[in-house]
Amino acid sequence: MNRFSGGIYAAILLVAGTALAAGPTTHTRTLNIAGIGAPLVSPDPNVDAANGACNIDPWVDHCSGTNCACLEITVSKASGSMDKGKQTVTNFFVTTDQDVNPATEPAVGGGPNPKCSPFLGILTDTSSTESKTLNLFGVTCHKVIGISNSNPTGNHVSDTIVGGWGISSTPTPVPDASGWGTLTGSDNHTTGATSIKISGLVTE
């Protein structure tokens, strides 16, 4: 190989390497959310009058029957690496299905009422240069404390939240991205204070 052809070969390798480096990469991304949840009911325009589900998007407008509940979470704080830069979370809606409960055996002996409900959620995370809409699904279960002989049902103080998420294709993420992962969280039964931690892999 002469020096001229060797130089061309090296240039091709350099260009190919640069193109590869500029392509999509996969990294762990996180999103930590704090806010206040408030129930919405019909005739609110964001509620499906037929079943009580949120109707802001087809993802959350699902109900096994006619006994679903819509919750809008107003986010006061968002942090993490889901999008680059300062992030804002908006359009956070959650539908819970009150008719689906894995604890089909009722409370025994006046004990606490066993209750878990599946949910579907949606939110949009944006920064100055990026935007992603996340579809959420999972289950929320009552957390009961203060159970005693004098208070056998206990006190329903909060809910534990677990589930998964994925990047929605609509609207198209900016820049184009795909990803999925898990989420955990809780909400206060009295104040509506809600915290959610999201983590997973994003290719962008």
C-alpha positions in Angstrom: 0.0 0.0 0.0 1.5 3.4 -1.0 1.2 6.5 1.1 -1.6 8.0 -1.1 -3.9 4.9 -0.8 -2.9 4.6 2.8 -4.0 8.2 3.5 -7.4 7.5 1.8 -7.9 4.4 3.8 -7.2 6.3 7.0 -9.5 9.1 6.0 -12.4 6.6 5.4 -11.8 5.1 8.8 -11.9 8.5 10.4 -15.1 9.5 8.7 -16.8 6.2 9.6 -15.7 6.5 13.2 -17.0 10.0 13.4 -20.4 8.9 11.9 -20.6 6.0 14.4 -19.8 8.3 17.3 -22.5 10.8 16.2 -25.2 8.0 16.1 -27.8 7.2 18.8 -26.5 6.1 22.1 -28.2 4.3 25.0 -27.9 5.6 28.6 -29.7 5.3 31.9 -32.0 8.2 32.4 -34.0 9.3 35.5 -36.8 11.6 36.3 -37.8 12.6 39.8 -41.2 14.3 40.2 -42.9 16.0 43.1 -46.4 17.5 43.0 -50.0 17.5 44.1 -52.7 15.2 42.8 -56.3 16.3 42.6 -59.3 14.2 41.4 -61.2 15.4 38.3 -64.8 14.4 37.6 -67.3 14.9 34.8 -68.2 17.4 33.4 -64.5 18.3 33.4 -63.5 18.2 29.7 -60.5 16.0 30.6 -62.8 13.3 32.0 -64.6 10.6 30.0 -68.2 11.0 31.1 -69.0 7.4 30.3 -66.5 5.8 32.7 -64.7 8.5 34.7 -61.3 7.8 33.0 -59.0 10.7 31.9 -59.6 11.3 28.2 -56.6 13.6 27.5 -55.0 10.8 25.5 -56.1 7.3 24.3 -53.5 5.7 26.5 -55.3 6.7 29.7 -58.8 6.6 28.3 -59.3 2.9 29.3 -61.6 1.4 31.9 -62.8 -2.1 32.6 -66.3 -0.9 33.3 -67.7 2.4 34.4 -65.9 3.0 37.7 -62.6 4.6 36.9 -61.1 7.8 38.5 -59.1 10.5 36.8 -56.3 12.3 38.7 -54.4 15.4 37.5 -51.0 15.9 39.1 -49.7 19.4 39.1 -45.9 19.1 39.3 -43.9 21.6 41.4 -40.5 20.0 41.0 -38.8 17.9 38.3 -35.2 16.8 38.2 -33.0 14.1 36.7 -31.5 13.3 33.3 -34.6 12.3 31.2 -34.1 15.5 29.2 -31.0 17.7 29.1 -31.1 20.9 31.1 -33.8 22.3 33.4 -37.0 20.1 33.1 -40.7 20.9 33.3 -43.3 18.2 33.7 -46.8 19.0 32.4 -50.0 17.2 31.3 -49.6 14.6 34.0 -52.9 12.6 34.2 -53.6 9.2 35.8 -56.6 6.9 35.4 -57.2 4.3 38.1 -59.6 1.4 37.7 -61.6 1.0 40.9 -63.3 -2.2 39.7 -60.0 -4.2 39.4 -58.6 -5.4 42.7 -56.4 -8.5 43.1 -57.5 -8.8 46.7 -60.8 -10.5 45.9 -61.3 -11.9 49.5 -62.9 -9.2 51.6 -61.5 -8.0 55.0 -61.7 -10.7 57.6 -62.8 -10.0 61.2 -63.1 -6.3 60.7 -59.5 -5.9 59.6 -58.2 -3.3 57.1 -59.9 -3.2 53.7 -57.4 -4.8 51.2 -57.2 -2.6 48.1 -54.9 -2.3 45.0 -55.9 -0.7 41.7 -54.2 -0.7 38.3 -53.5 2.6 36.7 -52.5 4.2 33.4 -50.8 7.5 33.3 -49.2 10.0 30.9 -46.9 13.0 31.3 -44.8 15.3 29.2 -41.2 16.1 30.2 -39.6 19.1 28.4 -36.5 21.2 28.5 -35.2 24.0 26.3 -34.0 21.5 23.7 -35.8 18.2 24.3 -39.3 16.8 24.8 -40.6 13.3 25.7 -44.1 12.1 26.5 -44.1 9.1 28.8 -46.8 6.4 29.0 -47.1 4.9 32.5 -48.8 1.8 33.9 -48.7 0.0 37.2 -50.6 -0.5 40.4 -51.3 1.6 43.4 -52.0 -0.1 46.8 -53.3 1.4 50.0 -50.8 1.8 52.9 -52.6 1.4 56.2 -51.1 2.2 59.6 -52.3 2.4 63.2 -54.0 -1.0 63.3 -55.0 -2.0 66.8 -57.8 -3.7 68.8 -59.6 -0.4 69.1 -58.9 0.5 65.5 -59.0 -2.8 63.5 -59.4 -1.2 60.1 -56.4 1.1 60.6 -55.9 4.4 58.9 -55.4 4.7 55.2 -52.7 7.3 55.1 -51.1 6.9 51.7 -50.7 4.7 48.6 -47.6 2.9 47.3 -47.1 3.1 43.6 -45.0 0.7 41.4 -45.0 0.2 37.7 -43.3 0.8 34.4 -43.1 3.4 31.6 -42.2 3.8 28.0 -41.6 6.7 25.6 -44.7 7.4 23.6 -44.6 7.7 19.8 -47.1 10.5 19.8 -46.2 13.2 19.9 -42.8 12.4 18.3 -40.0 12.8 20.9 -37.5 15.7 20.2 -34.9 14.6 19.4 -36.1 11.1 18.3 -35.8 8.7 21.2 -37.0 5.3 22.5 -36.9 4.0 26.0 -38.6 2.2 28.9 -38.0 1.3 32.5 -39.6 1.2 36.0 -41.1 3.6 38.4 -41.8 3.8 42.1 -43.6 6.4 44.2 -46.2 7.3 46.8 -49.0 9.7 47.4 -50.6 11.1 50.6 -54.2 10.2 51.0 -55.0 13.5 52.8 -53.0 16.2 51.0 -52.5 14.6 47.6 -48.8 15.1 47.8 -47.2 12.8 45.2 -43.7 11.7 44.5 -42.6 9.5 41.6 -39.1 8.2 40.7 -38.6 7.0 37.1 -35.5 5.2 35.9 -34.6 3.3 32.7 -32.8 3.1 29.4 -33.2 5.7 26.7 -31.7 5.5 23.2 -31.3 9.0 21.6 
